[in-house]
Amino acid sequence: MYRSTLFICIALLSCLPAAAFAWEEDPNICALFKNAQIEGTFVLYDVSDHRLGGCNQTRAETRYNPASTFKIAHSLIGLSTDAVKSVDEVLPYKGPTEPFIPEWAHDMGLRKAIKISNVPIYQELARRIGLERMREGLATLQYGNQRTGDVVDRFWLDGPLKISALEQTRFLSGLVQGMLPLPKHVQESVREILLLEEGSDWKLYGKTGWQNAPGNGIGWLVGWVEKKEGMYVFALNIDINKPSDAAERIKLAKESLKLLGLL
C-alpha cells in the first residue's frame, strides 16, 4: 500500500509543472543568454509556491541526451537495487589507461565519482545493475523517455535516453522532497553527494553534463537551491559549439539564480 501511494504521488508530481502551473517567461534571464550569445534554456520550479518559469519554454520542453546529469538517477537506481551498497563502496576502474580526465583512472566510490563525473566508474555500475533493472528503475522514476536501447553502459551518453529540462525539474522536485518511490535513505544519500557549494543562507546542489564531450553538443547543469524558506529546483541546458562554452553552464545558471535572489 505504501509503495503504491508513492507511485501515485510521483505520477501526480510529474504532471504538476506542465499541467497545473502557467509558465512565467523571465525577460531578464533571457537577456543573460542573449548577452552571452548562448542558445539555451533555464527552468526554475519553486517547490513551496508551485511557480514555474524561466527562459525559452519551447526548448525547456525539448528532450536531449542527459549525459552526466543521469548520474543522479543512476546513483538512485544503483543504491536501490543493491548494485552498490553505499556511496562510499569502492568500484573498480575499468576504463582506458589515459582517460579524458586523468583523475578518473582510479578505483573510487560514488561520492567521489559524481564530483569528478567519472564516466568509467558509472559504466561499471551500469553493468552491475544490468539492462532489466535499469529499465525498471527508469520506469519507476518516470525519467525522460525511459529508453535504454541494448547497450547498458552508453545509453545516457549516446542515446536513446533523452529528457527535457522541464522533466529534469519534475524528477528533482521529487528527490528534494523525498517523494520518489525509492527508500528514503537512498534519496538522502544521493542528495548529500550532490552538494556543490554553500553560502550564509543557501546551499547549492547539482550536477553538470556535457553530451559528446569534448566536442560540440548539449551542456547541462541541473540541481536545486536550499534556503530556509524553501527549495528551488532548476535545470539549464545550452548548445556547446566550442570548448569554452562549457564554462557557461555554471556561469549562466548562477547568474540566473542570483538574479532571482536565490544565491
C-alpha positions as CSV (number, residue, x, y, z in Angstrom):
1,M,0.0,0.0,0.0
2,Y,2.8,2.4,1.0
3,R,4.7,1.8,-2.3
4,S,1.5,2.2,-4.3
5,T,0.9,5.5,-2.7
6,L,4.4,6.7,-3.6
7,F,3.9,5.7,-7.2
8,I,0.7,7.8,-7.3
9,C,2.5,10.7,-5.7
10,I,5.3,10.8,-8.2
11,A,2.8,10.3,-11.1
12,L,0.9,13.4,-9.9
13,L,4.1,15.3,-9.3
14,S,5.3,14.6,-12.8
15,C,2.2,16.4,-14.2
16,L,2.2,19.4,-11.9
17,P,4.6,21.9,-13.5
18,A,3.4,21.3,-17.1
19,A,-0.4,21.0,-16.4
20,A,-1.3,22.9,-13.3
21,F,1.1,25.9,-13.3
22,A,1.4,28.5,-16.1
23,W,4.9,29.2,-17.4
24,E,6.3,32.6,-16.5
25,E,8.8,33.8,-19.0
26,D,11.5,36.0,-17.4
27,P,13.0,38.5,-19.9
28,N,15.9,39.3,-17.5
29,I,17.1,35.7,-17.6
30,C,16.6,35.6,-21.4
31,A,18.8,38.7,-21.6
32,L,21.6,36.8,-19.8
33,F,21.6,34.2,-22.6
34,K,21.4,36.8,-25.3
35,N,24.3,38.8,-23.9
36,A,26.4,35.7,-23.6
37,Q,25.5,34.7,-27.2
38,I,24.4,31.3,-26.0
39,E,21.4,29.3,-27.1
40,G,19.7,27.5,-24.3
41,T,17.0,27.4,-21.6
42,F,16.7,27.9,-17.9
43,V,13.8,26.5,-15.8
44,L,13.1,27.2,-12.2
45,Y,10.4,25.4,-10.1
46,D,9.6,26.8,-6.7
47,V,8.6,23.7,-4.8
48,S,6.8,25.6,-2.0
49,D,4.9,28.1,-4.1
50,H,4.4,25.8,-7.1
51,R,5.7,28.5,-9.5
52,L,7.3,27.5,-12.8
53,G,9.2,29.8,-15.1
54,G,12.5,30.8,-16.8
55,C,13.6,31.4,-20.3
56,N,12.7,29.6,-23.6
57,Q,9.7,27.4,-22.8
58,T,9.9,25.6,-26.2
59,R,13.4,24.5,-25.6
60,A,12.6,23.6,-22.0
61,E,10.1,21.1,-23.3
62,T,12.6,19.6,-25.8
63,R,14.4,16.3,-24.9
64,Y,18.1,15.9,-25.2
65,N,20.6,13.2,-24.0
66,P,21.1,13.7,-20.3
67,A,24.8,12.9,-20.4
68,S,26.3,13.0,-16.9
69,T,23.2,14.6,-15.3
70,F,21.9,11.0,-15.5
71,K,24.4,10.2,-12.7
72,I,21.8,11.4,-10.3
73,A,19.2,8.8,-11.4
74,H,22.0,6.3,-12.0
75,S,23.1,6.6,-8.3
76,L,19.5,6.2,-7.1
77,I,19.0,3.0,-9.2
78,G,22.3,1.6,-8.2
79,L,21.7,2.1,-4.5
80,S,18.1,0.9,-4.5
81,T,19.0,-2.3,-6.4
82,D,22.0,-3.0,-4.1
83,A,24.3,-3.0,-7.1
84,V,26.3,-0.8,-4.8
85,K,25.9,-0.9,-1.0
86,S,26.6,2.8,-0.3
87,V,28.0,5.9,-1.9
88,D,31.4,5.0,-0.3
89,E,31.7,1.4,-1.6
90,V,34.7,1.4,-3.9
91,L,34.0,0.4,-7.5
92,P,36.9,-0.8,-9.7
93,Y,38.2,1.4,-12.6
94,K,38.0,-0.5,-15.8
95,G,38.3,2.4,-18.3
96,P,41.1,3.4,-20.6
97,T,44.7,3.9,-19.3
98,E,44.6,7.5,-20.3
99,P,41.0,8.7,-19.9
100,F,39.6,12.1,-21.0
101,I,40.0,13.3,-17.4
102,P,43.2,11.8,-15.8
103,E,41.7,11.8,-12.3
104,W,39.2,9.2,-13.4
105,A,41.8,6.5,-13.6
106,H,41.3,5.2,-10.1
107,D,39.0,2.9,-8.1
108,M,36.5,5.0,-6.2
109,G,33.0,5.2,-4.7
110,L,30.1,7.3,-6.0
111,R,30.7,10.1,-3.5
112,K,34.0,11.0,-5.3
113,A,33.0,9.7,-8.8
114,I,30.0,12.0,-9.1
115,K,32.1,15.0,-8.1
116,I,34.5,14.5,-10.9
117,S,31.9,13.0,-13.2
118,N,33.8,9.7,-13.6
119,V,32.2,8.0,-16.7
120,P,34.1,4.6,-16.4
121,I,33.1,4.2,-12.7
122,Y,29.4,4.8,-13.6
123,Q,29.7,2.5,-16.6
124,E,30.9,-0.3,-14.2
125,L,27.9,0.5,-12.0
126,A,25.6,0.2,-15.0
127,R,26.9,-3.2,-15.9
128,R,26.3,-4.3,-12.3
129,I,22.7,-3.1,-12.5
130,G,22.0,-4.7,-15.9
131,L,19.5,-3.7,-18.6
132,E,16.4,-5.2,-17.0
133,R,16.9,-3.5,-13.6
134,M,17.9,-0.3,-15.3
135,R,14.8,-0.2,-17.4
136,E,12.7,-0.9,-14.3
137,G,14.4,2.0,-12.5
138,L,13.8,4.4,-15.3
139,A,10.2,3.4,-15.4
140,T,9.9,3.8,-11.6
141,L,11.4,7.3,-11.7
142,Q,9.5,8.2,-14.9
143,Y,12.8,9.5,-16.2
144,G,12.6,11.2,-19.6
145,N,11.6,8.8,-22.4
146,Q,12.8,5.8,-20.3
147,R,14.7,4.2,-23.2
148,T,18.0,2.3,-22.8
149,G,18.4,0.5,-26.1
150,D,20.6,-2.6,-25.9
151,V,23.9,-1.1,-24.6
152,V,23.7,-0.9,-20.8
153,D,26.8,1.4,-20.4
154,R,26.3,4.1,-23.0
155,F,22.6,4.9,-23.4
156,W,22.7,8.1,-21.4
157,L,25.7,9.4,-23.4
158,D,24.8,8.4,-26.9
159,G,21.0,7.8,-26.6
160,P,18.4,6.6,-26.9
161,L,17.7,8.0,-23.4
162,K,16.5,11.7,-23.6
163,I,15.0,14.1,-21.1
164,S,13.8,17.7,-21.2
165,A,14.7,20.5,-18.8
166,L,11.2,20.5,-17.6
167,E,11.3,16.8,-16.9
168,Q,14.6,17.3,-15.0
169,T,12.9,19.7,-12.7
170,R,10.0,17.3,-12.1
171,F,12.3,14.5,-11.3
172,L,14.5,16.6,-9.0
173,S,11.5,18.1,-7.2
174,G,10.6,14.5,-6.2
175,L,14.1,13.9,-5.0
176,V,14.4,17.1,-2.9
177,Q,11.1,16.3,-1.2
178,G,11.9,12.6,-0.7
179,M,8.9,11.7,-2.7
180,L,10.4,9.4,-5.2
181,P,9.2,5.7,-4.9
182,L,12.6,4.6,-3.5
183,P,13.8,4.1,0.1
184,K,14.2,7.4,2.0
185,H,17.8,6.6,2.9
186,V,18.8,6.1,-0.7
187,Q,17.3,9.5,-1.7
188,E,19.1,11.2,1.3
189,S,22.4,9.6,0.3
190,V,22.2,10.9,-3.2
191,R,21.1,14.4,-2.1
192,E,24.1,14.6,0.1
193,I,26.7,13.8,-2.5
194,L,25.3,16.5,-4.9
195,L,26.2,19.5,-2.7
196,L,28.3,21.9,-4.8
197,E,28.8,24.9,-2.6
198,E,27.1,26.9,0.1
199,G,26.7,30.5,1.4
200,S,25.5,32.1,4.5
201,D,21.8,31.3,3.9
202,W,21.8,28.9,0.9
203,K,23.1,25.6,-0.3
204,L,23.6,24.8,-4.0
205,Y,23.2,21.2,-5.2
206,G,23.7,20.0,-8.7
207,K,25.2,18.0,-11.5
208,T,26.7,19.1,-14.8
209,G,26.5,17.2,-18.1
210,W,28.1,17.5,-21.5
211,Q,26.8,15.3,-24.3
212,N,29.5,14.5,-26.8
213,A,32.3,15.9,-24.6
214,P,34.8,17.3,-25.5
215,G,33.1,18.1,-28.9
216,N,30.1,20.1,-29.8
217,G,26.9,19.0,-28.1
218,I,24.4,19.9,-25.3
219,G,25.6,21.1,-21.9
220,W,23.6,20.8,-18.7
221,L,23.5,22.0,-15.2
222,V,20.6,20.7,-13.1
223,G,20.0,20.9,-9.3
224,W,18.4,22.9,-6.6
225,V,19.0,25.7,-4.1
226,E,18.1,25.0,-0.5
227,K,17.1,28.0,1.6
228,K,15.4,28.4,4.9
229,E,12.2,29.5,3.2
230,G,12.1,26.7,0.6
231,M,13.5,24.6,-2.2
232,Y,14.1,25.9,-5.7
233,V,14.7,23.3,-8.4
234,F,16.4,24.3,-11.7
235,A,17.6,22.9,-15.0
236,L,19.7,24.6,-17.6
237,N,20.9,23.3,-21.0
238,I,22.8,25.1,-23.7
239,D,24.3,24.5,-27.1
240,I,28.1,23.9,-26.8
241,N,29.7,24.9,-30.0
242,K,33.3,25.3,-28.7
243,P,35.0,24.0,-25.6
244,S,34.9,27.4,-23.8
245,D,31.1,27.3,-23.9
246,A,31.2,24.6,-21.3
247,A,32.0,27.1,-18.6
248,E,28.8,29.0,-19.4
249,R,26.7,26.2,-17.9
250,I,27.7,27.1,-14.4
251,K,28.1,30.8,-15.1
252,L,24.6,31.3,-16.6
253,A,22.9,29.1,-14.0
254,K,24.5,31.0,-11.1
255,E,23.7,34.4,-12.7
256,S,20.1,33.3,-13.2
257,L,19.8,32.2,-9.6
258,K,21.4,35.4,-8.3
259,L,19.0,37.4,-10.5
260,L,16.2,35.6,-8.8
261,G,17.6,36.3,-5.3
262,L,18.4,32.7,-4.5
263,L,22.2,32.9,-4.2
